[in-house]
Amino acid sequence: MKLNSIRNNPQLLLLAMAFVMPLVFSVWNALLNNFVVEKAQFSGAEIGMLQSLREVPGFLAFTAVFLLLVIKEQTLAMLSLAIMCVGVAMTGFFPFEIGLYCTTVIMSIGFHYFETMNQSLTLQWLGKDKTAHFMGQQLAVKSFASLFAYGSIWLLMDYVGISYQTMYMLAGGLGLVIVIFLWGFFSQFKQPSIQHKHMFLRKRYWLYYCLTFFSGARRQIFMVFASFMMVEKFGYSVGEISLLFIINYVFNLFFAGKIGRWIAKVGERRALTVEYIGLIVIFVSYALVTSSQWAAVLYVLDHLFFAMAIAMKTYFQKIADPRDIASTAGVSFTINHIAAVVIPALLGIVWLTSPVLVFFIGASFAVCSLLLALNIPDSPDAGNEVRKNPLGWANKPFQAAKNVNGAALSEESATIKPIL
């Protein structure tokens, strides 16, 4: 492939950014619990506050759209990725409570703004017939980067003996160098559609909003309570939990691309139906499982099913006005993080009296998702967003104004132009 064709290929840029993000974030995440206990003497109260602060930028991801008034999406994605790398690089230099809160928020701002822009750019730069397969490829690249990060931690910290500070600095510094290279190497790509740069909720996207909310709720049960069950109920060690994560990433590495192709072939409704039926079975099984080996199998399958969430994003791509994608990406992250802020705290109280009930609640979330997914049409499109619309929430697709050459104009294009 010629150098110019590489520089002008937006898909390669998306895959490169998809590699950098988990390469850096996985190091931060893998070392966090040991670092804050050993170096900052954190108790449960401090780690709980840190994790809550980490979720706040995700809840506020909708504010990214306001930055698009002055910054192009590609530039904002790169800046966000760079900010995340800086936050991770700084972590080891501030081994005390306030310092770790501050570096976590810096890292999280970069992480969540990048994820918002990355989703938006992927849905804009990819054709509707290629998005599912490409998102599967992105998952595979992310899994490879995470495996590389875990392997680096094992080699450099266990065998070479480098410090937490050095490991954080290496990960963040390497990520920042790669981002600077990508920034200078790749072309500035034109947007297919000028994006709306204000906040809105469209009635005809109601099904997507609901699917996004319940996705966030289920994911918190997997991330918080399934992992906690493995330790509390079955006594899994840190090494054994790490091994499960490695197995998860290996599965994604080999199967995520195939899952993306399968979603493109069978359609969003069938793919999400399979995912949610599978998750119902898994959550009920979590509640009843008594074998540590079967619990591990459930944990790996649970992680694999989440790869099918690609279908939710491709569903939105098919029904959306192309100019709504950036703003709605921010809104969807906020909707997703409503659950992230509320669910762990509420179900943590339930866990004290009945861990089984927590997983039955998770199964009920999956049932709600299944009922919603069954309302997706065979061929979703703008104007054909749902099969049944009992609330009457459907609008005709927005018809863009045209300029004298017949090109679409957005309402902002005449008055607001990005400066970067």
C-alpha positions in Angstrom: 0.0 0.0 0.0 1.5 3.4 -1.1 2.2 6.0 1.6 -0.3 8.5 0.3 -3.1 5.9 0.3 -2.3 5.1 3.9 -2.3 8.8 4.9 -5.7 9.3 3.2 -7.4 6.3 4.6 -9.7 7.2 7.5 -10.3 3.6 8.4 -6.6 3.1 9.2 -6.7 6.2 11.4 -9.7 4.8 13.3 -7.9 1.4 13.8 -4.7 3.2 14.9 -6.6 5.2 17.5 -8.5 2.0 18.6 -5.0 0.5 19.3 -3.7 3.4 21.4 -6.6 3.9 23.7 -6.6 0.3 25.3 -2.8 0.2 25.2 -2.7 3.1 27.6 -5.9 2.7 29.5 -5.4 -1.1 30.2 -2.1 -0.2 32.1 -3.9 2.4 34.2 -6.8 0.0 35.0 -4.7 -3.1 35.7 -2.4 -1.3 38.1 -4.9 0.9 39.8 -6.1 -1.2 42.8 -2.6 -2.3 43.8 -1.1 1.1 43.3 -3.7 3.0 45.4 -3.5 0.5 48.2 0.3 0.1 48.3 1.3 3.7 47.6 -1.6 5.8 48.8 -3.1 3.6 51.5 -6.6 3.8 50.1 -9.5 2.2 51.8 -12.9 1.2 50.3 -14.1 4.8 50.8 -11.4 6.4 48.8 -11.4 3.9 46.0 -15.2 4.3 45.8 -14.9 8.1 45.5 -12.2 7.7 42.8 -14.4 5.4 40.8 -17.3 7.7 41.1 -15.2 10.7 40.0 -14.0 8.6 37.0 -17.6 8.2 35.8 -18.5 11.9 36.0 -16.9 12.8 32.7 -18.8 10.0 31.0 -22.1 11.4 32.4 -21.1 14.8 31.0 -20.0 13.4 27.6 -22.8 15.4 26.0 -20.8 18.6 26.5 -18.4 17.4 23.8 -20.8 18.8 21.2 -20.2 22.3 22.4 -16.5 21.9 21.7 -17.4 21.1 18.1 -18.4 24.8 17.7 -14.7 25.6 17.5 -12.9 22.3 17.0 -13.3 19.7 14.3 -14.2 16.1 15.4 -11.0 14.5 14.2 -8.9 17.2 16.1 -11.0 16.7 19.2 -10.6 12.9 19.1 -6.8 13.4 18.9 -6.7 16.0 21.6 -8.8 13.8 23.9 -6.6 10.8 23.3 -3.6 12.9 24.1 -5.2 14.2 27.3 -5.9 10.6 28.4 -2.3 9.7 27.8 -1.1 12.7 29.9 -3.4 11.7 32.7 -2.1 8.1 32.8 1.6 9.3 32.6 1.0 11.7 35.5 -0.6 9.0 37.8 2.5 7.6 39.3 3.8 11.0 40.3 0.8 11.7 42.6 0.5 8.8 45.0 -1.9 10.6 47.4 -5.6 11.0 47.6 -6.2 14.5 46.0 -3.5 13.8 43.4 -5.0 10.5 42.3 -8.5 12.1 42.1 -7.1 14.8 39.9 -5.1 12.5 37.5 -8.1 10.2 37.3 -10.4 13.0 36.2 -7.9 14.2 33.6 -7.6 10.6 32.3 -11.3 10.1 32.3 -12.1 13.4 30.5 -9.8 12.3 27.7 -11.1 8.7 27.7 -14.8 9.6 27.5 -14.5 12.5 25.0 -12.4 10.2 22.8 -14.9 7.4 22.9 -17.7 9.8 22.0 -15.8 11.2 19.0 -14.5 7.8 17.9 -18.1 6.4 17.8 -19.2 9.5 15.9 -16.4 9.4 13.3 -16.8 5.6 12.8 -20.5 6.0 12.0 -19.8 8.9 9.7 -16.8 7.6 7.8 -18.0 4.0 7.2 -20.7 3.0 4.8 -23.8 1.4 6.4 -23.0 -2.0 4.8 -19.4 -2.0 6.2 -19.8 -0.6 9.8 -20.6 -3.8 11.7 -17.6 -5.7 10.2 -15.3 -2.7 10.8 -16.5 -2.4 14.4 -15.7 -6.0 14.9 -12.2 -5.3 13.6 -11.9 -2.4 16.0 -12.8 -4.7 18.9 -10.1 -7.2 17.7 -7.5 -4.4 17.6 -8.5 -3.2 21.1 -8.1 -6.8 22.4 -4.7 -7.1 20.9 -3.6 -3.8 22.4 -5.0 -4.9 25.9 -3.1 -8.2 25.7 0.1 -6.3 24.7 -0.4 -4.0 27.7 -1.0 -6.9 30.2 2.0 -8.7 28.8 4.2 -5.6 29.2 3.1 -5.2 32.8 4.0 -8.8 33.6 7.4 -8.6 31.8 8.5 -5.2 33.0 7.2 -5.2 36.5 7.6 -8.9 37.5 10.9 -9.6 35.7 12.6 -6.3 35.1 11.3 -4.8 38.3 10.4 -1.3 37.2 8.2 0.8 39.5 4.6 1.8 39.2 5.7 5.4 38.4 7.9 4.2 35.5 5.2 1.9 34.2 2.6 4.6 34.1 5.0 7.0 32.5 6.0 4.5 29.9 2.4 3.7 28.9 1.3 7.3 28.9 4.4 8.6 27.2 4.4 5.9 24.5 0.7 6.6 23.8 1.3 10.4 23.6 4.2 9.8 21.1 1.9 7.7 18.9 -0.9 10.2 19.0 1.5 13.0 18.0 2.7 10.9 15.1 -0.8 10.1 14.0 -1.8 13.8 14.2 1.0 14.8 11.9 0.9 11.7 9.6 -2.8 11.4 8.6 -4.7 13.9 6.5 -7.5 16.0 7.8 -10.5 14.1 6.5 -13.6 15.9 5.3 -16.9 15.2 7.1 -19.6 13.7 4.9 -22.1 15.9 6.7 -21.7 19.1 8.8 -22.8 18.1 12.3 -25.4 19.8 14.4 -23.6 21.6 17.3 -26.4 21.8 19.8 -28.1 19.4 22.2 -31.3 17.7 21.3 -33.4 14.6 21.9 -35.4 13.3 18.9 -38.6 11.4 19.5 -37.9 9.1 16.6 -34.7 7.9 18.3 -36.5 6.8 21.4 -35.9 3.1 20.8 -32.1 3.7 20.5 -32.1 5.8 23.7 -33.9 3.0 25.6 -31.5 0.3 24.3 -28.6 2.5 25.3 -29.8 3.0 28.9 -30.4 -0.7 29.5 -27.1 -1.6 27.9 -25.4 0.6 30.5 -27.4 -1.0 33.3 -26.4 -4.5 32.3 -22.8 -3.6 31.7 -22.5 -2.3 35.3 -23.7 -5.6 36.7 -21.1 -7.4 34.6 -18.3 -5.0 35.5 -19.0 -4.6 39.2 -21.0 -7.5 40.5 -19.9 -10.4 38.3 -16.3 -9.7 39.0 -17.0 -9.2 42.7 -18.8 -12.6 42.8 -15.8 -14.3 41.3 -13.7 -13.1 44.3 -16.1 -13.1 47.1 -18.0 -16.3 46.4 -15.4 -18.4 44.6 -12.2 -17.0 46.0 -10.5 -16.2 42.7 -7.1 -14.6 43.1 -5.8 -11.5 41.2 -3.8 -13.8 38.9 -6.9 -15.9 38.1 -9.1 -12.8 37.5 -6.3 -11.5 35.2 -6.3 -14.8 33.3 -10.0 -14.5 32.7 -9.5 -11.1 31.3 -6.8 -12.4 29.0 -9.1 -15.2 27.8 -11.8 -12.6 27.1 -9.4 -10.5 25.0 -8.2 -13.6 23.1 -11.8 -14.5 22.3 -12.4 -11.0 21.1 -9.2 -11.0 19.1 -10.3 -14.1 17.1 -14.1 -13.7 17.0 -15.0 -10.0 17.1 -14.5 -9.6 13.3 -16.6 -12.6 12.6 -19.3 -11.3 14.9 -19.3 -8.1 13.0 -19.7 -9.9 9.7 -22.5 -12.0 11.2 -24.4 -8.9 12.4 -24.2 -7.4 8.9 -25.6 -10.6 7.5 -28.5 -11.3 9.9 -29.5 -7.8 10.8 -29.7 -5.8 14.0 -32.9 -7.3 15.4 -31.8 -10.9 15.1 -28.3 -10.1 16.5 -29.6 -8.2 19.5 -32.3 -10.9 20.1 -29.6 -13.6 20.3 -27.5 -11.3 22.6 -30.3 -10.6 25.0 -31.6 -14.1 25.2 -28.0 -15.2 25.9 -27.6 -12.6 28.6 -30.9 -13.6 30.3 -29.6 -17.2 30.6 -26.2 -15.9 31.8 -27.6 -13.6 34.5 -30.0 -16.3 35.8 -27.1 -18.7 35.8 -24.9 -16.3 37.8 -27.6 -16.3 40.4 -27.7 -20.1 40.6 -24.1 -21.2 39.9 -22.2 -23.1 42.6 -19.2 -24.2 40.6 -16.2 -21.9 40.2 -15.4 -23.4 36.8 -18.9 -22.8 35.5 -18.8 -19.3 36.9 -15.6 -18.7 34.8 -17.3 -20.0 31.7 -20.3 -17.7 32.3 -17.9 -14.8 32.8 -16.2 -15.4 29.5 -19.5 -15.9 27.6 -20.9 -12.7 29.2 -18.0 -10.7 27.8 -18.3 -12.3 24.4 -22.0 -11.4 24.1 -21.2 -7.8 24.7 -19.4 -7.7 21.3 -22.9 -8.0 19.7 -23.7 -4.5 21.0 -22.2 -3.4 17.7 -25.7 -4.0 16.3 -27.1 -1.2 18.5 -24.7 1.3 17.0 -25.3 0.2 13.4 -29.1 0.4 14.0 -28.7 4.0 15.0 -26.5 4.7 12.0 -29.2 3.4 9.7 -32.0 5.5 11.2 -30.1 8.7 11.9 -30.0 12.0 10.0 -26.2 12.0 9.2 -25.8 15.4 10.9 -27.2 14.1 14.2 -24.5 11.6 14.8 -21.9 13.7 16.7 -24.5 15.2 19.1 -26.3 11.9 19.6 -23.0 10.1 20.4 -22.5 12.5 23.3 -26.1 12.2 24.4 -26.0 8.4 24.3 -22.8 8.3 26.4 -24.6 10.4 29.0 -27.7 8.1 28.9 -25.4 5.1 29.3 -23.7 6.6 32.3 -26.9 7.4 34.1 -26.9 3.7 34.8 -23.2 3.8 35.7 -23.7 6.4 38.3 -26.9 4.9 39.9 -26.9 1.1 39.5 -23.7 0.2 41.4 -24.8 2.2 44.5 -28.4 0.9 44.6 -27.6 -2.7 43.8 -24.6 -2.6 46.2 -27.2 -2.2 49.0 -29.2 -5.1 47.6 -26.0 -7.2 47.4 -25.6 -6.9 51.2 -28.8 -8.9 51.7 -29.2 -10.9 48.5 -26.5 -11.3 45.9 -28.8 -13.6 44.0 -31.4 -10.9 43.6 -28.8 -8.6 42.0 -28.4 -11.1 39.1 -32.2 -11.6 38.8 -32.5 -7.8 38.4 -29.8 -8.0 35.7 -31.9 -10.7 34.0 -34.9 -8.3 34.1 -32.8 -5.6 32.5 -32.0 -8.1 29.7 -35.7 -9.0 29.3 -36.5 -5.3 28.9 -33.7 -5.0 26.2 -35.1 -8.1 24.4 -38.6 -6.6 24.2 -37.1 -3.4 22.9 -34.9 -5.2 20.3 -38.0 -7.1 19.0 -39.3 -3.7 17.9 -36.5 -3.1 15.5 -37.6 -3.4 11.9 -36.1 -5.9 9.4 -34.7 -3.0 7.4 -34.3 0.1 9.7 -34.0 3.4 8.0 -34.9 7.0 8.5 -38.7 7.0 8.7 -38.7 3.3 9.5 -37.2 3.3 13.0 -39.6 0.9 14.8 -42.1 -1.8 14.0 -44.7 -0.6 16.4 -44.9 2.9 17.9 -47.5 2.9 20.7 -46.5 6.3 22.0 -46.8 7.9 18.5 -43.1 9.0 18.8 -42.1 9.2 15.2 -41.0 12.1 13.2 -40.5 12.4 9.5 -36.8 12.4 8.7 -35.4 15.9 8.6 -35.1 17.2 5.1 -31.9 19.2 4.7 -32.0 22.6 3.1 -30.0 22.8 -0.2 -27.6 25.4 -1.4 -27.5 26.6 -5.0 -25.4 23.6 -6.0 -27.8 21.1 -4.5 -25.5 20.3 -1.5 -27.0 19.9 1.9 -26.7 22.8 4.3 -27.0 22.5 8.1 -28.5 25.3 10.1 -25.1 26.1 11.6 -23.0 26.1 8.5 -23.7 29.7 7.5 -22.7 31.1 10.9 -20.4 28.8 12.8 -17.2 27.3 11.4 -14.6 25.1 13.3 -11.3 26.9 13.7 -9.1 23.8 13.9 
